[in-house]
Amino acid sequence: MLLARSSFYMSFSQILTHPGGSHKDEFLACCLLLAENPVLIVRREPTEADLANVSVAVVDVGHEHRPERGNFDHHQFPKDHPPVCALSLVLKHLGVYEDALKFCGWLEPAEWFDTRGPIETARWLGVPRETLFKLNSPIDTTLLRRFALVTELQPGEPLWEVMRWIGVDLLDYLKSLRERLDFIGKIAEFWEIKTEKGSFKALYLPRTEPMPDEPSAGLARFIDTRPDLGEIAGLVYPDRRGEGFGLSRHNDHPGLDFTRIEGCDDVHFAHARGFVAKTSAHDPLRLRALLAQAWG
């Protein structure tokens, strides 16, 4: 099930954010708002009229978080407030924050960096401060620099279009992943495979019609949502190129080596490194037997 939007969700006729230097926080917040509100972006200080205008989204400026008025600033929060930035507030407004926190590994570090700075963020991550800057990309640098140089962005301008792409892709990723996880949750089975060399668990996804473009998509994420099941060693999923199934290690589990089944008549591919195999078998009992034979 998709998360509910803010009860104050509304459409906007303009997006306003602060002038001067640009950061990933307000840049991505604006991208997300553009995804569903393809409108003008203005970069200047807001007036009281802007803050009161429910058709203007005021982002990362204005010292007010009131989604019912379209205002998404975090700078008024006390210094000991949990790391929450304008991007967090917009994600919450759109009803996808919890999923973003689970499935976008970059989000929590971005919240820390924007609200705590590089030194505390590096300490929280347990890495030297210099490591953070080694991860900077010229893509980030150029987009933020170009955004900082403008006072207005109109639909059709290259940067505006790129920002909307980013917002649309991010929302599509979160919404489609949530739908995919809900689907997997309805049809997947967790198998316990017992062998003479010990037992292990695998996730089995049966074949459905229509077949998704990438049947194995979302399986690892789904397993992450079920820590109660313990360690999962293997994955079994429909082969998108044939009528059989793919077999693979989960998190490169060392217990499974699919070169052990490469000589089987119904196995037409086993990677030389042993992490994946393809079989024409489709009977669950046979698939279980292949997993057991690959264990050691």
TORGUVEX-884059 format. One record per residue: x, y, z of N, C-alpha, C in turn; residue in three letters. Coordinates in pm, whole numbers, plus 32768, in hexadecimal, padded with zeros to 4 digits. Example, Ala and Ser with C-alpha at 12.3 -4.5 7.8 and 13.67 -1.06 7.14 Angstrom:
<sites>
85277DC7830C84CE7E3E830C85287EB6830CALA;85057F1F82C485577F9682CA850A80038313SER;
</sites>
This chain:
<sites>
80547F8880008000800080008057807C8000MET;803480DF7FAD807E815D7FAB805E81AD8026LEU;80C181F7805780AC824B80CC805182BF80A9LEU;800782F0810D7FAA835E80F67FF683E180EDALA;7FC6843780977FFD84BD808E7FD5850C810AARG;80168580811A7FEB85DC81817F5985FE816CSER;7F11860E81DC7E84863481D17E7486BF8197SER;7EE68708818F7EE1879081597F16879580C9PHE;7F1E871F80887F58871E80027F0C877B7FA5TYR;7F5787CC7F5A7F1B88267EF87F7988357E83MET;7F46886D7E167F9C888A7DA47FCB891A7DAFSER;803D89357D70807B89B97D7A808789F97CF0PHE;80828A7D7CEE80938AC87C7281208B017C67SER;816D8AF87CD581F68B2C7CD582438AEA7D47GLN;82C58AD47D30831E8AA07D9883868B0B7DB5ILE;83968B2D7E3383F28B977E5B84588B5F7EBDLEU;84D78B787EA285418B537F0085A58BC47F0BTHR;86048BB57F67865B8C257F8886C18C427F19HIS;86F38CBD7F13875B8CE07EB187E58CB87EE6PRO;884C8CD57E9888D58CB97EC388FE8C2A7EAEGLY;895D8BFC7F0189918B757EF489248B0B7EFBGLY;89388AA17EAE88D48A367EA7890A89B77EE6SER;88B1896B7F2288D588ED7F62887A887E7F30HIS;88A788047F47885A87907F1A87CE878D7F58LYS;87C187C27FD1874387C0801986D488047FCAASP;86E088887FB5867388CF7F71866C88AC7EDDGLU;86E088887EA286DF88617E14868587E77DFFPHE;869A877E7E50864A87057E4185B9871A7E6DLEU;85A5876E7ED2851C878D7EFC84CF87CF7E8AALA;8511882B7E4384D2886B7DD084BA88077D60CYS;851887AC7D4A850687447CE4848986F37CFECYS;847386CC7D7C83FF867B7D9E837D86C97D89LEU;837D87467DB0830587977D9C82E987AD7D08LEU;835487BC7CB8834287CC7C27830187517BE8LEU;831C86DB7C2182E886607BE6825086647BDAALA;820E86A27C3A817D86A87C37814787367C24GLU;81A387967C22817C88227C0E81DE88617BABASN;81CD884B7B29822D887D7AC6821F89137AB1PRO;8252895E7B13823B89EF7B1782C18A3B7B1FVAL;82B68ABD7B1E83298B167B2C836D8B037BB4LEU;83F48B057BB484428B0A7C30847C8B957C3EILE;846A8BD27CB284A18C577CCE85028C4A7D42VAL;85778C8D7D3685DB8C897DA185ED8D187DD8ARG;85AD8D327E4A85B78DB27E8F85818DA07F1CARG;858F8E047F6E85568DFF7FF584BE8E0A7FECGLU;84758DC0803D83E38DC6803683AD8E3F8080PRO;833C8E6F805582F58ED9809C828B8E9880F6THR;824E8EE7814C81E08EB4819D816E8E848144GLU;815B8EC980D480F18EA1807781108E18803BALA;81908DFD801D81B78D7A7FE981988D0C804EASP;81BD8D2680CB81A98CC3813481158CA7814CLEU;80C28D0A813580338CFB814B7FEA8CC480D2ALA;802C8CC1805F7FEE8C967FE27FF88BFF7FD4ASN;7F898BBA7FDF7F8C8B267FDE7FAD8AEF7F54VAL;7FB08B437EED7FD48B137E6780698B217E4CSER;80B68B587EAD81468B677E9E818A8B087F01VAL;81DB8AAD7ECE822A8A557F2582AA8A9E7F4BALA;82BE8AB87FCB83348AFD7FFC83908A94803BVAL;84068A848002845D8A13802384E28A40805EVAL;85038A0C80D585868A20811585A08AB28138ASP;85388AFF814B85448B8C816E84BE8BB681A8VAL;84BF8C2181FA84418C54823184298C3582C2GLY;847D8BDC82FE84728BB9838C83E78B8A83B3HIS;83AE8B37835D83298B04837B83148A7C8339GLU;82E98A1D838982BE899D8351822989908369HIS;81DD89B28303814C89A88308811D89738281ARG;811788F1827280F388B981F0806988E581C0PRO;80118907821E7F8D893781F47F9589BE81ADGLU;80078A0481C0801D8A82817880868A71810BARG;80B889F680F9811B89DD809281A78A0A80B8GLY;81C58A10813A82468A428169829889D181A7ASN;831489C081738366894C819883F3897981C0PHE;83FF89BA8232848389E2826384A1899782E5ASP;852289858300854B893D837985A8899083D1HIS;85D08A0683A586348A5383ED86048A878474HIS;85828A86848D854C8AB4850C854C8A478576GLN;856A89CB854F856B895E85B085E089718612PHE;85D089458690863F895186F186B788FD86C5PRO;872C892486F787A788E286C887AF884F86EDLYS;87658825875487678798877A86F587498739ASP;86B0878886D9864587438690868386D4863CHIS;86408662862D867585F985D586928631854APRO;86F885FC8507871D8632848386A98629841FPRO;866F869A8402860086A483A3861787218350VAL;8616871382CD862D8785827585B2879D821ECYS;85BA880081C6854788208170852087A88119ALA;8583875E80EA856786E7809B8513868480EALEU;85358670816A84E7861681C08457864481C8SER;844486C781D983BD86FD81EA836A86ED816BLEU;83A786FE80F8835F86ED8079833F865A8063VAL;839D86008082838385718075830E854880CFLEU;8309857E81498299856081A3821785958169LYS;821B860C813381A4864880F6816F85F28084HIS;81CA85B4803981A385607FC8818084D27FF2LEU;819384B28073816D842F80A681CF83C0808AGLY;824C83E2806C82AD837A8049832B837D80A1VAL;832783C9810E83A183D9815E83D18355819ATYR;8377830881D583A1828C821783DF822B81B4GLU;83A48220813E83DF81C980D98464820080A7ASP;846E8284809884EC82C0806D855982A480D2ALA;853782AD8152859A829381BB85C9820281B7LEU;856F81A6819585938119818E85E380F78110LYS;85BB813180A085EB8102801F864A81617FD6PHE;866281D6800D86C382347FD3873282478039CYS;879D81FA802A880981FC808C884B8284809BGLY;883D82DA8039887D835D803B882E83C3808DTRP;87AD83A680AD8758840C80EA878484348176LEU;879A83D381CE87BE83F6825788438441825FGLU;88AC84178214892684698213890D84F681DEPRO;88B48506817D8895858B8149885385E081B5ALA;87FA85A4820487BB85EC82738823861882D9GLU;887E85BF82FA88E785E0835A8941864E8324TRP;896B864082A889C886A2826E898A872D826DPHE;890A8735824A88CA87B8824088B187F782C8ASP;889687A6832D887287DD83B088E387DA8416THR;89468785840089B3877884628A3C879F842AARG;8A4887A383A58AC887C683698B21874D8354GLY;8B928760830E8BE786EE82E78C2E86A9835CPRO;8C5786F483C08CA486B7842E8C4D8656847CILE;8BD5868384A88B7D862B84F48B4985B8849EGLU;8B3185D4841E8B01856A83C58B6B84FD83B5THR;8BE7852683A28C5484C583968C6284738417ALA;8C5484B584888C5D846E85088BEB840A8515ARG;8B73843384EE8AFE83DB84F58B1183638499TRP;8B4B837884228B62830C83C38BDA82B683EALEU;8C2F82EA84428CA582A184698D1382A18401GLY;8D1D831083B68D84831D834F8DCC83A28360VAL;8E4783AE832A8E8C8430832D8E3E849782DCPRO;8E46851483058DFE857F82BE8E268583822AARG;8EA68569820E8ED7857081848E90850C8129GLU;8E61849D81638E1D843881138D9D846F80D5THR;8D5784C5811F8CDC84FF80EB8CF6854D806BLEU;8D62859B80698D7E85EE7FF68DB5859D7F80PHE;8DEF85287F9F8E1D84D17F338DA784947EE8LYS;8D3184967F258CBA845F7EE68C6E84C67E93LEU;8C9C85427E948C5A85AA7E448C6485887DB0ASN;8BF885A57D688BF5858D7CD88BEE86117C8DSER;8C30861B7C188C2186957BC88B9286AA7B9APRO;8B4286417B978AB586527B758A7186A67BE1ILE;8A8786817C608A5086D07CCF8A8087607CC9ASP;8B0287707CB78B3E87F67CBA8B03884F7C4DTHR;8AF9881B7BD48AC8886C7B658A34888D7B75THR;89E2882B7B98895388477BA8893A88AF7C15LEU;897D88A17C86896989007CF4899F898A7CD0LEU;8A10898E7C8C8A488A0F7C6489EC8A567C02ARG;89BB8A0E7B9F89618A4B7B3C88DF8A797B7DARG;88AE8A2B7BDC88348A527C23884B8AD27C73PHE;88C18ADD7CAF88E08B547D0088EA8BD27CAAALA;89068BC47C2A891C8C387BD2889B8C767B9FLEU;882B8C307BAC87B08C637B7287578CA47BDCVAL;87018CFE7BB0869B8D377C0786118CFE7BE7THR;86028CCB7B6C85858C8B7B4385A48C167AE6GLU;85518BB07AEE855B8B3F7A9284D08B257A59LEU;84C98B2A79D4844A8B17798F84438A8B7952GLN;83CA8A53794783BB89D678FD83F789E27872PRO;843F897B78488480897B77C68514899C77CCGLY;853F89E1783785CE89FC78458615897A786DGLU;86908965783986D388E4784F86DB88BA78E3PRO;87048915793C871288EF79C8868B88CD7A06LEU;8624891879E3859C88FC7A148573886F79EATRP;858C884C796D856587C8793B85B287597982GLU;8634876F799A8684870B79E2864E86FA7A70VAL;862E876A7AB085FA87627B39857787157B3CMET;8522872B7ADB84A386E27AD984BC864E7AC1ARG;851B862C7A69853F859F7A558566855E7AD9TRP;85BB85A47B2385EA856E7BA3857485547C00ILE;851B85B57C0C84A885A67C64844B85377C38GLY;842D85327BB783D584CA7B82841284407B98VAL;849384327B7984D483B07B8884D783837C1AASP;84F183E07C7584F683BC7D02846D83927D35LEU;840683DD7D13838083B77D3E835483347CFDLEU;837383237C7D834F82A67C3A8396822F7C7AASP;841582427C9E846181D77CDF841F81AF7D63TYR;83FE82127DB583C481F47E38833A81B47E2BLEU;82E881EA7DD2826181B57DC48261812A7D85LYS;82B381167D1D82B780947CDC82F6802B7D36SER;835B80557D85839A7FF57DE083377FCB7E4CLEU;82EC80297E82828880067EE782217FA57EACARG;81F27FC17E3381927F677DF381D17EDD7DDDGLU;82507EDC7DB482957E5E7D9C82A57E0E7E1EARG;82C97E527E8A82DA7E0C7F0A82567DD57F3CLEU;81EA7E207F2B81677DEE7F5381427D727F01ASP;81627D767E7F81467D047E2781977C8A7E52PHE;82187C9D7E6B826D7C2E7E9682387BF37F18ILE;820E7C4B7F7381DB7C1D7FF481617BC37FE7GLY;81137BD57F7E809A7B857F6A80B87AFA7F31LYS;81227AED7EE081357A6F7E9881B57A247EBCILE;82167A647EFB82977A247F16828B79BB7F84ALA;82E7795B7F8082EF78F47FE8837D78EF801EGLU;838878DB809F840B78C580DD841B782F80F4PHE;848377F980B7849E776A80C2850E77518125TRP;84FF76E88172857076B581C185A17636817FGLU;861D76378153865775C6810C86B17578816CILE;869274FA818086E174A781DB873A7449818ALYS;87BB744881AD881B73F2816A887173AB81D3THR;88C1734C81A6891C73078202898673668238GLU;899D73D481F08A037434821A89C774AB8266LYS;894A749D828E8909750782D98891753F828DGLY;8848759582CE87D175D0829087E776648274SER;879A7698821787A1772681F7871A775281C0PHE;870777D381AF8688780A817F869A784C80F7LYS;862E784580A9862D7885802585A578C6800FALA;85A4792D7FBD852879707F97850279417F0BLEU;848779127EFC845578E17E7B83E7793C7E49TYR;83F579697DCC838F79BC7D8C8355796E7D17LEU;82D579467D1D829B78F87CAF8288794D7C31PRO;827579097BC4825C794D7B4581CD79827B42ARG;81BE79FC7B10813A7A3A7B03812B7A717A76THR;80B07A887A5080937AC779CF80407B4479E7GLU;80687BB679AC80DE7BC57957815E7BC779AAPRO;81CB7BA1796B824E7BA179AD82837C2E79B5MET;82B97C577A2A82FB7CD97A3083797CD979DAPRO;83A57D4F79AF841C7D58795B84967D1D799FASP;84A07D2F7A2285117CFC7A6F84DA7CB07AE7GLU;84C27C2D7ADA847F7BE27B4684C57BE77BCDPRO;854A7BF47BCD85927BF37C4D85937C7C7C90SER;855C7CE37C4E855F7D6A7C8685147D6E7D0AALA;85537DAC7D6D85127DC17DEE85217D507E52GLY;85597CDE7E2885617C6C7E8485BA7C8A7EFCLEU;862E7CC57EE186897CE57F50864A7D4B7FAEALA;86077DAF7F7485C37E147FC785557DD4801BARG;850C7D767FDE84A17D33802884DA7CE6809EPHE;85487CA1808985877C5680F685B07CB48167ILE;85DF7D2B814286067D8D81A885917DB38201ASP;85177DAB81CB84A17DD0821B84737D5F8276THR;84B27CEA826B84897C7782BB84FE7C40830EARG;85377C90836785A77C6083B9857F7BEF8416PRO;84FC7BE0842E84CC7B77848684E67AEB844FASP;85027AE183CD85157A5F838F85A47A2C8398LEU;85FD7A7D83CC86887A5383D686D27A5D8353GLY;87457A1E834B879B7A2982D5876379DC825FGLU;875D7A1F81ED873179E1817087AD79CE8118ILE;87C3795480EB883C7936809E8825793B8008ALA;87AE79127FDB879979047F4B871879427F19GLY;8714795D7E9786A079957E54867B793B7DDELEU;85F879267DCA85C578DA7D598557792E7D19VAL;8565794A7C99850879A77C5784FC79827BC4TYR;848E79A87B82847B79867AF584E979C17A9EPRO;851479727A3D8578799F79DD853179F17971ASP;85567A6F796385107AC4790285327A9D7872ARG;85997A4B785D85C17A2377D68592799777B2ARG;854F7956780C852478CE77EF84B178A67848GLY;848C78277841841A77F6788D844277BE7915GLU;84C377B9793184F2778279AF850477ED7A1AGLY;856B77D77A6C8583782F7ADE861678537AEBPHE;862E78C47B2A86B378EC7B5086CB78C87BE2GLY;874578A07C00876F78827C8987E778DB7CA8LEU;87E6791C7D1A885879727D3A886E797A7DD0SER;88E579A47DF3890479BE7E7F88C37A417EAAARG;889D7A487F2888727AC87F6188E67B007FB3HIS;89087B7D7F96897A7BBE7FD989F97B6B7FCCASN;8A077B2A7F588A7F7ADB7F3A8A9D7A757FA8ASP;8A377A327FD68A4679D180438AAA7964801AHIS;8B0F794C806D8B7978EC80478B4D785A8047PRO;8ADA783D80828AAE77B2808A8A7D77798006GLY;8A5577D07FAA8A2277A17F2A8A8A77B37EBDLEU;8AA077477E718AFA774C7DFE8AB876FF7D8EASP;8A8577487D2C8A3577097CC48A8876C17C5APHE;8B0D76C67C668B5D76717C0E8B4A75DE7C35THR;8B1775C57CAD8AFF753D7CD98A8D74FB7C8DARG;8A3B754B7C4689CA75117BFD89D975257B65ILE;8A4F75547B388A5E75727AA98A5474F57A51GLU;8A6A74807A8B8A6174047A3C89D673CC7A32GLY;897474077A7488EB73D37A6F88AC73EE79E6CYS;8860738E79B58825739A793087C974127923ASP;878774397990872774A779888763752E79B1ASP;87E8753379BF882D75B179DB887B75D7795EVAL;88527644791D8894766A78A088F976DB78B1HIS;89037711792B896A77777944898A777A79D8PHE;8A0B777B79F78A3B77927A7F8AB777E97A73ALA;8AB3785C7AB18B2578B87AA78BA278787AE3HIS;8C1378947AA68C9178587AD48CB2787D7B64ALA;8C7F78EE7B918C9879187C1C8C2F78E27C7BARG;8BCC789C7C468B6F78527C9A8AFE78A07CDAGLY;8AEB791D7CB58A87796D7CFD89FC796A7CBEPHE;89F079347C43896E79317C02896978BC7BA1VAL;88EF788A7B8A88DA781E7B2A8850782E7AEDALA;883B77EE7A7A87BA77EE7A378792775E7A1DLYS;8714773E7A3586E476B77A23865F76B679D8THR;8648764D798B85C7763D7949855F760079A7SER;858B75D47A1B852E75997A7D84CA76027AAEALA;845075D57AC983EC76307B00839C75F17B71HIS;83AF75717B88836F752D7BF883B475597C7AASP;836A758F7CDB83A975BB7D5983FD75507D9DPRO;83D274D07D93842174667DD184AA745A7D8ELEU;84AF74677D0B852E745F7CC4858374DA7CE3ARG;8547754D7CEC859175C77D0D85CE75BC7D98LEU;858475847DF485BA756E7E7B8631750F7E76ARG;862674A87E24869374447E1A871074847DE1ALA;870074DB7D7E877575207D4487B7757B7DABLEU;876775C17DF9879F76157E6387ED75C07EC8LEU;87B2754F7EEE87F574F87F4F887974C37F19ALA;887C74A27E9888F6746E7E5C896374DC7E51GLN;893875587E45899875C77E3A89D075F17EC2ALA;899575BD7F2E89BF75E57FB48A3775927FE1TRP;8A9375D180258B05758480588B6575D680A9GLY;
</sites>
